[in-house]
Amino acid sequence: MKIVYMGTPDFAVAPLEALIQAGHQISAVVTQPDKQKGRGKEVQMTPVKECALKYGIPVFQPVKIKEKEAVEKLREYPADLFVIAAFGQILSEEILNMPRFGCINIHASLLPAYRGAAPIQWVILNGEKKTGVTIMQMEKGLDTGDMLLKAEVDIDSGETGESLHDKLMEIGAKLIVEAIPKLERGELVPEKQDDSLSSYAPRLTKAMGLIDWKKDAIEIERLIRGLNSWPSAFTCYHGKTLKIWEAEVILAEPERDSSALPGTVCSAGKDFFDVACGKDLLRIRSLQLEGKKRVSVKDFLLGYQLEEGTQLGIS
């Protein structure tokens, strides 16, 4: 089948490669414009563009895909189907209706739950036990189209945003390769979404990572895992940003720990320290001080003295 593929970040790379390996003709790849990144402001290609160039596939990078010039450019690429995976722009009805089989999207949640930009991270933040990937027929609404195919996966207790991203990326790659021939043969039965069961997963922001120690330890631990590797959970230590990468919940001992203010270091061992939260304690295992590399708490404590009573979160 002739396909125009639309995607931008790492999540969209594995499905693109899977389609190529399955023998589909990728007429073009549409991705976001290159952007300046890092302190050096070097212009970097999107991961999907890098993949497309590796296979010699034409690349189109419109600033706004809905503009007339971009729509007319799209018409130049022969396609029976548009496949979309984390492209990052909303498609107009004109584009959605352009190919013979329409546009199908690889969405990293079990729709109708977690529509939106960051479903992978929000399922961890909210303590869900299961998630998955949905192949859906796109329509004008935000992730509201008919569902064509699903695959479910358990969320492990130590799952991070990064590890779940990689799992769902591979599932999405397998699922899209399975879906397309079934779509072509008319074997997929579209299933309407129940809007009453829908939920929304908004974009992540750096500000979301600021730890509020007044919250329960279990909620903070989910924040740490869900925002790993971006934007990361952080607090303040002697006026510097301190990122927390690994932690576990420790049930508080009422007689000993209940009087500590949230954010207070209650105890420290050779390879951990415990911080009081609104409920229970958070045992920190891995962190990163501003301007330094990520290290274990054991290595951190070799260079910094962290006494009981130290208050985190104070700038």
N, C-alpha and C positions, 0 to 999 in steps of 0.2 A: 504494500500500500504506500502511496505517496503522502508524505507527512511534512507539515511545517511544525517545528517544535519550538515552544516558547518557554523559557526558563532562565533563571539568573544564578542562584547560589549553588553551593555544593549539593544540596538535596536534589537538584535537578540533573546532576551529572550522571549518576548511575542509571536512571531510566533512559536517558539519551543513548548511552552506550549499549544498553540492553536492546533498544529498538534497532540500532545499527547492526548488532550481532545477530538479531533475528531476521535480518535481510530486508527490512523496510527501507524505502528510499526517502531519505531526509532531504527535501528540496531546499530547505533553508532553516537556520536557527535564528530566532528573534530573542534578543536579550537586552537588558538595560545598558545604557551608555557607560563607557569606562569612567571610573572616578578616581580622584586623588585620594590617597590613603597614607596614613603614617605621618611621622614628623617631617619626613623629607618631601611630602606631598607628591610622591611618585604616582603617575597614572597607572592603574592596574586594571587588567581585563577581568571580566566576570569569569567565574569557574566554567560556566557553560560555554562562553566564547572560546576559552582555551581548549576545551574538549572539541568543539566544532572545528576549529582550525587544525587540530591534530588529525582529523579525518577529512580535511579538505572540503568542508561544508560551507556554503555561503552564509555570512552573518549579517543580520540587519539589526541596527541599534537605534530605534526611534526614541526621541525624547518623550513624545506623546503618541502612543499607538493609535489613538482615536482621531488624530488630525487627518485631513483629507489626503495630504501627500503620502502619509504612512499607509493609509488604507489602500491607495492606488498601488503603492509599492508591493504590498502583500499580494495583490491580485496577480502580480507577475510570476509568483512562485506556484507551480502546479501542485495541487494538494487535494486529496480525497478527505483529509482529516487534519485538524489542528489538535496537537497534544500540548497541554499546559501543565507546568509544574513550578510553582513558586516564581512566577514571572515578575510580579510586582506592579503590574498596571491592570486597570479594569478595561475589559474589552467592550466595544460597542455592539449593539444588536447587528449592525451591518457586518461586522467581523464574525460574530457568532454564527451567522447564517451563510457565511461565504463558502465553506467546503461542503461537499456532498453529505458527509457524515457529521457535520457540525464540529463542535469543539468539545473535547473531553479533558477533564482536569484530574490530576493526581493530588488528592487532599489527604493530609496526614492526621486524620482523626476518623472516628466512627460517626459519620454524619447521621442525624442533624446536630449532634453535639460538637462543640468547639469549631464553629464556623469562624473564619477570620485568619489573621496573619500569623499567629504564634500558637497553634494548637499543641505542638510538641511540648513546649515548656509549661503551658497552663495545666495540662493533665497532671503533671508532677506537682505543681504548686497547689493544686486542689486535692491532692491525695487520691487520685483515681487508681483503680486496680487494673484496668484494662484500657487499651486504646487500639489503634490500627490505621489502616489506609482505606480510603474510599475512592473508587473511580466513578466519577459523576459526569453526566451530560451538563454542559454549562448553559446557563440562561442569564438573563439580565441581572438578577439578584445576586447578593454576595453568598456564594457557596450554597445556593438554594435549589439547584437543579436536581433532576432525577438521578437516583443512585443506580449504578450499573453492576458494580462488583465490589466486594469488601473482603478484607483479611484482618483478623483480630490478633492481638499480641498482649501477653501479660506484662505489666509494669513491675519490674523487680524492685525490692525494697531499697536497693542502693542505686537505682537508676538515676542518671543525670540527664540534663537536657542534651548533652553531647552524645552520650551512649544511645539514648532513645532515638535521636536524630538519625544515627547511622543505621539502626535496626529498621526504622521506617523507610529510609531511603532504599534499602535493599528490597524490602517488601514491595514498595512502590514500583521498583524496576521489574520485579517478577510479575506483579499484577497487571501492569500495562501491557506487557508482552502477551499475557493470557487473554486480556480483554479484547484486543484489537481484532484478531481473527474471529472471535465470537460475535463482535459487533458487525463485522463484514458479512457474516453468515446469517445475521438476524437472530442469534441465539440468546442475546441478552434481553432480559425483561426489565424495563425501567421501573423503578420503585419510587413513588412520591415520598418526599420527606414530610415528616410530621412536625410542623412548625412549633407545636406546643412542647416538643421535647428539645427544642434548639437551645444552644448556648453560644456565647461569643468569646473568642480568644483574641483580644486586642494586641497590637504591636508592643514589643518590649521596649522599655526605655532604661537608660542608665540609672535614673533616679529610683527605679523600682528596687534596685539592689541594696539600698540603705536599710540596714537591719534595725528594726524597732524591738529592742530587748524586752519591752513590756508585753510582747506577744508570747504565746506559748512556745516552748522549745520545739515541739513537733512541727509547728507552722514555720519557724525559722529554719529548721533542718530541711524542710521541703523547698524553701526559698533558695538555700545554698545549692541543693541538687538541681533544681529546675533552672537556675540561672547560670549553671556551669556548662559551657565555658563563656557565654556572653549573655548579659553584661556583667555577671558575677555579683555575689553578695558581699557587702563590705560594711565595716564599721570604722571607728576612729580610735587611734592609739597614740597618745602624746602628740596630738596635732597632725598626725599622718594617717593616710588611708590604709586600712588593713583589710585585705581581701581574705575571706574565709572560704576555703576550697573543700574541706572535708570535716564533717562533724557527726556526732551521734547524740541521741536523746538519752539522758540519764534521769531516772525518776528521783525526785528530791526527797530527802529525809526531813520530814516536817520539823523535828526538834532542832536540826542543825541549819537547814538551808532556807527556811521560810522567811527569815528576817533580812536576808540580803537584798539590796536594791537591784532591780533588773540592770544587767550590764556589768555587774560586779564579778570579778574573778574570785571564786569561792575556794578553789584549791588547785594545786598544780602538781603533776608528777613528772617523771623523766621525759615522757613523750606525749603529754596532754595537759590541758588545763580546762577547768569547768567554769562556765559563766552562768550566772543566775538569769532566769527569764521570768516572764509573767507567771508561768507555771513550769515546774521542773527545771532541769539544768541542760546546758548544751556543752558537750565535751568536744573540744576543738582538737583536730588531728593534723590538719595541714592548712597553711596560710601563706600570705604574701604581703610583706610590708612595702609601702610605696617606694618605688625606685629599686626594689630588690627582686630576686627570683623567688619563685614558689618553692617552699621548703616544708619539711615535716616540722611539727612542734618541737620534737627532740632537737633538731638542728637550730631552730629559732631560739630555744632557751639556752643554747651554748653562747649566744651573743647578746641576749637581752634578759634582764632580770625582771621577772613578772611575779610580783608579790601578791599574796592574798589581799583583797580589798581594792586592788587596781580597778578603776572604773573605765570601761570601754564606752565608746560612743560620745565622748566629750571632746570637742575640738579645741 
